[in-house]
C-alpha cells in the first residue's frame, strides 16, 4: 500500500525536484514510514513508504543501482522470491527487498521481466543505458497505476490526484464515463473519469522513450488451458497445494494480520487455511477477524456462520454493526479522497471497518474477494449436458441440485436449460431494440444517447458476454477476464489507503486463477454442488455448515431500509436542485420517479440507480467539475 510517482519529460526538460516532491506529498497518506524522490535530468521518480513485509523495513526507494544503470520505484509484494533467488543468484533474506528482485529481473530479462514475477506489483524502472522508462502492473490489477501522456511529458502515479499537481495535466471530465457509470458497464479497463488520464490495465507493461512508446500485455489467460488428471483426489490435492500457497505467501507481514470474515465459503476458507498454516507460529497466537453483523435483519445476518469459525479457537473476532449505518454517513469525506465516484452501496460501512482495523494496528488484510468468479459456479453446465446428449448425467445432477437447494426439478429445468437455449438474437430483440426504453438507458438525456457512443460500448459488452456464455468454459473465461475485477480492486485500494492498510487476495493468485480455469467442468460442479472443488478441498478444515452452504445472504434489504436516514445528505434536495451541467446528461424525471415510488412503497428495485445519481452529483461537486466544465 505504498505509493509511486514519476515524471519523464520526453522533450528533454529537466525535472524540478520541488515538483516531484509535490507529487509525493499529495500521496503522503499512503506512506507514513518515509518519503523520497530521485531526479536526474529529464526523469524523476518518487515513493511513499508503508512498511508491510519484514523485507520492507530495510527497503529504500527509489533505489539507484549505479553499476547496472537502473533506478526503480515500486509498490510491490513478490511471491516467488525463492525461485527468483536461484535464477538471479540473489540470497533470499530479510535485508533484500522485493523491489530489488524486480530490478534484477529487469537487468536479466529486460522487457520480459514481468513474465517471471508472481505477486502484486506496480513499478517503474528508468534504464539509463537505453534511456527509456519501463512500467508494469500485476496480472489481476491489484496495484493501481495511472498516467498522463503527450508528446512532451509523461506523468504517472498510484492515485490520480497526484497527477494534478503538474500544471500540464488537464482536469477535464471524460464525458463518455458518465453513461458508462450509470449503465454499470465496468468492462472498460483503460479510461477514467478524466479526459486524457488513463489507467494501465492489469497484466500490461508500458515502455517509453523520447520519441516512441508501446503498451502490451505480458500475460493473458490461455483460453485453451485444460488439465487432465487421473482422479478426483489428484485434482483436490493439487488445488489444496496451490490454495495453501496462495494464502501462505500473503501472510508475509511485519505487523498483525487482519481477515475479512463474512461467514461465506470464500472468506471462511481463507481464514481457516491461514489458521491451519499458522498453527505452529508462536508469534501469531490469534488471527484478527472483522465481520459486519445485522441483528435487526435476521435474513441478512450471518452471525451464526461467523461464530462457527471464530469458536474454532486461535481467532480474535471483531464485530461491527452494519444494520444501523446510514449509507450517506461521511460520504462527502469519503468522496474527497476517491478520485472517481464509487459504485459501492456499502462503502461507508466498509470504511468504518478499515478505521477499526487501523486503530487495532492492522496493516494487512486478507479477503475472499474474487472467489465466486475464480472458482466458478458452473453456469451453463446443464445446457451443455443437454446439447451433448449426456442426459443420464444431466438427470442425476438435476436430482442432486434439487435436493441440495430445495428447489423443484421443473424450475431447475426451466432456469438452467430452457431459458439458456433461447437464441441470443431473440433476447436482443426483446430487451435491447430501443435504447431509450431499456432499463440501462432510460436514465440518460436523449441528447446524451445521441451524442455519446454509449450504444457501441453497451452492445460490444453484451455481444461479448453472449458469445462467451454459450459454454461453461467460455463463460468462466469471460468472468475472469472481462468483468469488473480491476475496477473493484481499484475502489478497495482507495478506501484502504487512507487507513494505511494493504489488502491481499488469495483467490487472485495467478497460479490459482490458471489452475481453476483449467479444470474440467465435472470437478467445478458435481453432485449438485457448485464450486465443488473448493468445498471438497476445505471439507476437513471448515465447519460443514459453511462448507456445504447453499445460499449466501444479501445486504440489499439493509441498504433499502437505511437509504433515507438522511442524517448527512438530503437526496430530495439534490433532486430538486440539480445543476444545469448534470441535467445535460441525465433524465431527471426518471430519478424523481424512483424517489417518489420509494417513499410510498419502500421498495428498492431501482434504488441503486438513484444511489449512483446521488454519488455522482456529490463527487462532481467535490471535484469542482461543474464549475470547470461550464
Secondary structure in CASP SS format (residue, H / E / C, confidence):
PFRMAT SS
TARGET T0000
AUTHOR 0000-0000-0000
METHOD secondary structure of the structure
MODEL  1
X C 1.00
X C 1.00
X E 1.00
X E 1.00
X E 1.00
X E 1.00
X E 1.00
X E 1.00
X E 1.00
X C 1.00
X C 1.00
X C 1.00
X C 1.00
X C 1.00
X C 1.00
X C 1.00
X H 1.00
X H 1.00
X H 1.00
X H 1.00
X H 1.00
X H 1.00
X H 1.00
X H 1.00
X H 1.00
X H 1.00
X C 1.00
X H 1.00
X H 1.00
X H 1.00
X C 1.00
X C 1.00
X C 1.00
X C 1.00
X E 1.00
X E 1.00
X E 1.00
X E 1.00
X E 1.00
X E 1.00
X C 1.00
X C 1.00
X E 1.00
X E 1.00
X E 1.00
X E 1.00
X E 1.00
X E 1.00
X C 1.00
X C 1.00
X C 1.00
X C 1.00
X C 1.00
X H 1.00
X H 1.00
X H 1.00
X H 1.00
X H 1.00
X C 1.00
X C 1.00
X C 1.00
X C 1.00
X E 1.00
X E 1.00
X E 1.00
X C 1.00
X C 1.00
X C 1.00
X C 1.00
X E 1.00
X E 1.00
X E 1.00
X E 1.00
X E 1.00
X E 1.00
X E 1.00
X E 1.00
X E 1.00
X C 1.00
X C 1.00
X H 1.00
X H 1.00
X H 1.00
X H 1.00
X H 1.00
X H 1.00
X H 1.00
X H 1.00
X C 1.00
X C 1.00
X C 1.00
X C 1.00
X C 1.00
X C 1.00
X C 1.00
X C 1.00
X C 1.00
X H 1.00
X H 1.00
X H 1.00
X H 1.00
X H 1.00
X H 1.00
X H 1.00
X H 1.00
X H 1.00
X H 1.00
X H 1.00
X H 1.00
X H 1.00
X H 1.00
X H 1.00
X H 1.00
X H 1.00
X H 1.00
X H 1.00
X C 1.00
X C 1.00
X E 1.00
X E 1.00
X E 1.00
X E 1.00
X E 1.00
X E 1.00
X E 1.00
X E 1.00
X E 1.00
X C 1.00
X C 1.00
X C 1.00
X C 1.00
X E 1.00
X E 1.00
X E 1.00
X E 1.00
X E 1.00
X E 1.00
X C 1.00
X C 1.00
X C 1.00
X C 1.00
X C 1.00
X C 1.00
X C 1.00
X C 1.00
X E 1.00
X E 1.00
X E 1.00
X E 1.00
X C 1.00
X C 1.00
X C 1.00
X E 1.00
X E 1.00
X E 1.00
X E 1.00
X E 1.00
X C 1.00
X C 1.00
X H 1.00
X H 1.00
X H 1.00
X H 1.00
X H 1.00
X H 1.00
X C 1.00
X C 1.00
X C 1.00
X C 1.00
X C 1.00
X C 1.00
X C 1.00
X E 1.00
X C 1.00
X C 1.00
X H 1.00
X H 1.00
X H 1.00
X H 1.00
X H 1.00
X H 1.00
X H 1.00
X C 1.00
X C 1.00
X C 1.00
X C 1.00
X C 1.00
X C 1.00
X C 1.00
X C 1.00
X E 1.00
X C 1.00
X C 1.00
X E 1.00
X C 1.00
X C 1.00
X E 1.00
X E 1.00
X E 1.00
X C 1.00
X C 1.00
X C 1.00
X C 1.00
X E 1.00
X E 1.00
X E 1.00
X E 1.00
X E 1.00
X C 1.00
X C 1.00
X C 1.00
X C 1.00
X E 1.00
X E 1.00
X E 1.00
X E 1.00
X E 1.00
X C 1.00
X C 1.00
X C 1.00
X C 1.00
X C 1.00
X C 1.00
X C 1.00
X C 1.00
X C 1.00
X C 1.00
X C 1.00
X C 1.00
X C 1.00
X C 1.00
X H 1.00
X H 1.00
X H 1.00
X H 1.00
X H 1.00
X H 1.00
X H 1.00
X H 1.00
X H 1.00
X H 1.00
X H 1.00
X H 1.00
X H 1.00
X H 1.00
X H 1.00
X H 1.00
X H 1.00
X C 1.00
X C 1.00
X C 1.00
X C 1.00
X C 1.00
X C 1.00
X C 1.00
X C 1.00
X E 1.00
X E 1.00
X E 1.00
X E 1.00
X C 1.00
X C 1.00
X C 1.00
X C 1.00
X H 1.00
X H 1.00
X H 1.00
X H 1.00
X H 1.00
X H 1.00
X H 1.00
X H 1.00
X H 1.00
X H 1.00
X H 1.00
X H 1.00
X H 1.00
X C 1.00
X C 1.00
X C 1.00
X C 1.00
X C 1.00
X C 1.00
X C 1.00
X C 1.00
X C 1.00
X E 1.00
X E 1.00
X E 1.00
X E 1.00
X E 1.00
X E 1.00
X E 1.00
X C 1.00
X C 1.00
X C 1.00
X C 1.00
X C 1.00
X C 1.00
X C 1.00
X C 1.00
X C 1.00
X H 1.00
X H 1.00
X H 1.00
X H 1.00
X H 1.00
X H 1.00
X H 1.00
X H 1.00
X C 1.00
X C 1.00
X C 1.00
X C 1.00
X E 1.00
X E 1.00
X E 1.00
X E 1.00
X E 1.00
X E 1.00
X E 1.00
X C 1.00
X C 1.00
X C 1.00
X C 1.00
X C 1.00
X C 1.00
X C 1.00
X C 1.00
X C 1.00
X H 1.00
X H 1.00
X H 1.00
X H 1.00
X H 1.00
X H 1.00
X H 1.00
X C 1.00
X C 1.00
X C 1.00
X C 1.00
X C 1.00
X C 1.00
X C 1.00
X C 1.00
X C 1.00
X H 1.00
X H 1.00
X H 1.00
X H 1.00
X H 1.00
X H 1.00
X H 1.00
X H 1.00
X H 1.00
X H 1.00
X H 1.00
X H 1.00
X H 1.00
X C 1.00
X C 1.00
X C 1.00
X C 1.00
X E 1.00
X E 1.00
X E 1.00
X E 1.00
X C 1.00
X C 1.00
X C 1.00
X H 1.00
X H 1.00
X H 1.00
X H 1.00
X H 1.00
X C 1.00
X C 1.00
X C 1.00
X C 1.00
X C 1.00
X H 1.00
X H 1.00
X H 1.00
X H 1.00
X H 1.00
X H 1.00
X H 1.00
X C 1.00
X C 1.00
X C 1.00
X H 1.00
X H 1.00
X H 1.00
X H 1.00
X H 1.00
X H 1.00
X H 1.00
X H 1.00
X H 1.00
X H 1.00
X H 1.00
X H 1.00
X H 1.00
X H 1.00
X H 1.00
X C 1.00
X C 1.00
X C 1.00
X H 1.00
X H 1.00
X H 1.00
X H 1.00
X H 1.00
X H 1.00
X H 1.00
X H 1.00
X H 1.00
X H 1.00
X H 1.00
X H 1.00
X H 1.00
X C 1.00
X C 1.00
X H 1.00
X H 1.00
X H 1.00
X H 1.00
X H 1.00
X H 1.00
X H 1.00
X H 1.00
X H 1.00
X C 1.00
X C 1.00
X C 1.00
X C 1.00
X C 1.00
X C 1.00
X C 1.00
X C 1.00
X C 1.00
X C 1.00
X C 1.00
X E 1.00
X C 1.00
X H 1.00
X H 1.00
X H 1.00
X H 1.00
X H 1.00
X H 1.00
X C 1.00
X C 1.00
X H 1.00
X H 1.00
X H 1.00
X H 1.00
X H 1.00
X H 1.00
X H 1.00
X H 1.00
X H 1.00
X H 1.00
X H 1.00
X H 1.00
X H 1.00
X H 1.00
X C 1.00
X C 1.00
X C 1.00
X C 1.00
X H 1.00
X H 1.00
X H 1.00
X H 1.00
X H 1.00
X H 1.00
X H 1.00
X H 1.00
X H 1.00
X H 1.00
X C 1.00
X C 1.00
X C 1.00
X H 1.00
X H 1.00
X H 1.00
X H 1.00
X H 1.00
X H 1.00
X H 1.00
X H 1.00
X H 1.00
X H 1.00
X H 1.00
X H 1.00
X H 1.00
X C 1.00
X C 1.00
X C 1.00
X C 1.00
X E 1.00
X E 1.00
X E 1.00
X E 1.00
X H 1.00
X H 1.00
X H 1.00
X C 1.00
X H 1.00
X H 1.00
X H 1.00
X H 1.00
X H 1.00
X H 1.00
X H 1.00
X H 1.00
X H 1.00
X C 1.00
X C 1.00
X H 1.00
X H 1.00
X H 1.00
X H 1.00
X E 1.00
X E 1.00
X C 1.00
X C 1.00
X E 1.00
X E 1.00
X C 1.00
X H 1.00
X H 1.00
X H 1.00
X H 1.00
X H 1.00
X H 1.00
X C 1.00
X C 1.00
X C 1.00
X C 1.00
X C 1.00
X C 1.00
X H 1.00
X H 1.00
X H 1.00
X H 1.00
X C 1.00
X C 1.00
X C 1.00
X C 1.00
X C 1.00
X C 1.00
X C 1.00
X C 1.00
X H 1.00
X H 1.00
X H 1.00
X H 1.00
X H 1.00
X H 1.00
X H 1.00
X H 1.00
X H 1.00
X H 1.00
X C 1.00
X C 1.00
X C 1.00
X C 1.00
X C 1.00
X H 1.00
X H 1.00
X H 1.00
X H 1.00
X H 1.00
X H 1.00
X C 1.00
X C 1.00
X C 1.00
X H 1.00
X H 1.00
X H 1.00
X H 1.00
X C 1.00
X C 1.00
X E 1.00
X C 1.00
X H 1.00
X H 1.00
X H 1.00
X H 1.00
X H 1.00
X H 1.00
X H 1.00
X H 1.00
X H 1.00
X H 1.00
X H 1.00
X H 1.00
X H 1.00
X H 1.00
X C 1.00
X C 1.00
X C 1.00
X C 1.00
X C 1.00
X H 1.00
X H 1.00
X H 1.00
X H 1.00
X H 1.00
X H 1.00
X H 1.00
X H 1.00
X H 1.00
X H 1.00
X H 1.00
X H 1.00
X H 1.00
X H 1.00
X H 1.00
X H 1.00
X H 1.00
X C 1.00
X H 1.00
X H 1.00
X H 1.00
X H 1.00
X C 1.00
X C 1.00
END
